[in-house]
Amino acid sequence: MFARSSEPFYNWALLEPFPLLGDEFVVSTVELANSLARNTLTRADGLHAFEALHRTPEFFRRFIERFILYQFEGVDAAITHTKTTVFSDEYFMKQWTAASAADPAVLAVVASGHSDLHSATGLRHLSAVLGGPATRSTAGHALRRLQDANVVARLERGRYRIEDEAYAEWIQQATAAHLRESLAGTSGKKPRK
């Protein structure tokens, strides 16, 4: 949205730095929650929950809501419930299965930490996951589709990352064994356990 000249906010973010909602937000929210709750949160509990929820203010708001409604279950139960409702496999699976043929393979390779898909190593990894030869064109078209859908962001030439950290974690967990086996099959090595 900010890096494409055709988008409404092209280069605007570079001119207007937005402060991220961080520790001050957490402390303020915890103080407000404590004014409403019988069992209070500590600052450390609030910061722990914020980190566990990938520093996402909306997720933290849901955590606070759950904690206030079910105070006697405790902080860990509120974090677990929030993660369960926010990081739903159902949504990620729908997004995964709706993607074009090469897109899941590209996502699996990027999630595994090999984001330079145009290099010889990146193409080898992509070919292993696809189960057939991958070209620079295959990687380029998939990356373009994923960028247009705001699933993947280009950090710099040859470096990409998945926008949603929770989705990236889900992909890592869902594809790690398959990726290891695919790579081991192409190199003749046995997969590590």
N, C-alpha and C positions, 0 to 999 in steps of 0.2 A: 504494500500500500504506500510506503514511503519511498521506495527505491525505483519505482517504475514511473517514467515520465507521463504515461497515460492515466495514472491514478490521481485522485484529487489532492492528496497530501504530499505530492512529489517534493522531495528534499526539505519538507517543512520540519520534520523531526530533528534534522541537524541544526536548525535555527532555534528551536524551542526545546530545551532539555526538560524533560518531565522528571520530577523526583519520584523514585520508586517508593511504594508503600512498604516500609520495612519495619524496623524495631520500634520506632515511635508509634506507628500505627498499631502494632501489637500491644504495646504498653497502654495506650489510650483505650483500646477496645477491652483489654483485660480489666482496667479500672472501671469502665462503664459496666461490664458484666458483673464485677464484684459488687457494685452498688445495687444490683438486682438479685443477686444469688445469696443463698444461705451458706453454701459451701463455696469458698472463694478459690480462685485460680491464683497461682503464684506467677510472677513474671517469667520464671524459668519454664513453667508448664506451658504458658502461652507461646513463648519463643520456640519451645520444642514442637508444639503442635503446628506452628507456622512453617517450620522447616520440614516437618513430616508431610505437610500438604503442599510442598513445592513452592512455598512463599507466595501462594496465590490468595489474594484478599477475599475473593468470593468463597473459596473453600474454607478459609479461616472463619468467615462469617457463619457458614453452615456448622462448623465445629462449635462455635460459641453458642449458637442456637440449640444444638443438641446437648451441650454441657448444661445449659441453664434448664432445659426441660427435664433432663435426667441426671441431676447433680450427683445422686448417690451411686450411680454406676461408675463415676470417676472419669478422669482425663483420658486414660488409655482407651476406655470403652467408647468415648466420644470421638477420639481420633479414628479408631477402627471403623465405627459406624460411618463416619464422614468419608473415609477412603472407600468403603464398600459402595456407598451411594454415588460418589463422584467418579471414581475410576472403575466404571462398569465394563466388564468384558463384553457385554452385549453391544454397546455402542462401538467399542474398538473393533469387534468382529465384523459389524456391519460396514464400518469404514474400510476395513481390510479386504473384505470380499467384494466390495463395490469398485475397487481399484482395477485399472487396466492390467493386462498380463504381466508386463515387466515392472510395474510400480511396486508390488509387494517385494519383489526381489531387490530392487533398489533400496527400499525402506529397510529391509533386513540387513543389507550391507552397511548402510549409513548408521543404523542403530548399533551395529557391532563395532563401530569406531573407524571403519575404513571409508572415509568420505570422499576420497579422490577417485571417483569412478572412471575417470578417463585415463588413469595410469595403467600400466601393464598389470600391476598387482590388483588394482580395483576391478579391471575387466576380468581377470582370472576369478576373483571372488564372485563377481556378478554371473559369470558363465557357470560356475559351480552351483550357485543357487538356482539359476534358471534350468540347469540340466542340459544346456546346449550352448553354442557359441554366442557371445554377446559382443557387440561392436560399440564404438564410441557413439554412434547414432542411436543405438538402443538406450544407452545410458542418458544421452542428451535429451531425447524425446521424453523419457520417463521423468527426468528431473524437471523439465519444463512443465509437464502436466502437474507434477507435485507442487512446484512453485506457484503455478497459477491457481491451484486449489488451496494455497497457504498451508500446505502440509509440511513442506521442506523450505528452509531458508538458505540462501547462499551467503556464507560468511565472507568468503573471498574466493579468488579463482581456485577451483579444485577442492574447496572445503564447504561442506554442507552439514546442516543439522536439522533434525526433526523439531518443528516448532513446539509441539506439545510434549513436554518431558514425560508425562504419564503415559502417553501413547508410545513414546520411544522405549520406555521401560517395559511396557506390555509386549512390544515387538521383540525386544531382547529376550524376554522370558519365553515367548512363544516360538522363537526361531533359533535360539542358541544351539540346541542339540542338532537341528537339521543343518545349520550352517557349518558346524564343526564336522559333521559327517560328510557333507558335500565337499568341503575343502580337503578333508583327509582322502576322499575318493579321488580327487584330481591330483593330489601330490603323492599318492601311494602310501601315506602314513595312516596309522590307526588313529581314530578319534580319541582325544583325551576325555577322561571322565571327571 
